[in-house]
Amino acid sequence: MTTYGECKVTLEDGTHYDLSSLASAASDYDADSGGGEDFKLNVCRGVVSELWNVDDPEKVGGFIKRPDGSGDFSLGSVSNNLTLAPGTREPMLIYEHGSKCPSNENEYASTAIRFVCSPSDFGAGTPRLLAALPPGDRACHFFFEWKTHVACPANPRAELESGHVVIFFVFIAIAVLTWFGGHTLYNRFFLGRRGLEQFPFPSCECRKPKVQLQSTQEERPRASRWAWKRRSQRSGYSHLPTEHDEEEALASRFSLADDDDDDHDDARALGGEVDAWRGHGHGGARSSEENGESRVGVHQGLVNL
């Protein structure tokens, strides 16, 4: 339901217009008529200028100043009943029962002022004459357009909702500040912390990742090292492979069968020489001397097994 008040109107959806701030007790507003006559208006109250030869001057909402001495021309009696324009639904004021029309003494002057929302006009704005009927000096009905930021609509419901949101965030900010200040005081005076430690900042224990290089010796399985040692003993070698001898280790793994055959042949040959030494002993050496040979036996110096 649309409600009307003193220079105010509220629509069913909550849209609210209020032009009461345009009522001026200091001076009247000069309208832009495009040259010619001097129009003066006021809003929701009577004009404050001195009038000449006008009926009921305290009720006049606007007039035309005429310096020829014939008297001022009233544009209509003041009204604070704000209505809406039929096409645009913008706020409008209508002044009626002004001076008698020059063309018809039974007809009285009237004025319609349509207010347009203009956020760029931070002041009261300036009324502008759009039309006067009938045209010419015998005009009796006037139409004005008034651009001002005061004519911009307000929505109390939207403002109330936005106010709730603002209050909510204010409470959140107060709660956060209270928590932060309380923890800071506790850390400083009860725990004796100083510097950044007294503030309740979240702690982050970040450790740098450790890079560990594993040696080739550790990566090599223990069983493979023992297998290599056994193969070395069987083949008659007294040394073990070093850590860096990777190529020889790989070659030995693939030649295991050949090494076993060579070990078996060496053992048979060594056993035959030992048996020959035991059977002949030093006799072989003496026969060599008798024959005039002075060379030393191949196996001279071996321990008598």
Protein Blocks (a to p, Z undefined) as FASTA:
>chain_A
ZZddehiacdfkopacdfklmpcfkbccdddehiajaddddehiacfbdcehiahkllpg
bdcddfkonopadfbdcdfbdcddfklopacdddehiaddfklmkbccdddddddddfkl
mbnojaddfbdcdehjkbcbdcdddddfklpccdfklmmmmmmmmmmmmmmmmmmmmmmm
mmmmmmmmmnopghjllpccdcddddddddddddfklmpcfklmmmmmmmmmmnopabdc
dfklmmlmmmmmmmmmmmmmmmmmmmmmmmmmmmmmmmnmmmlmmmmmmnopabdcfkgo
iacZZ
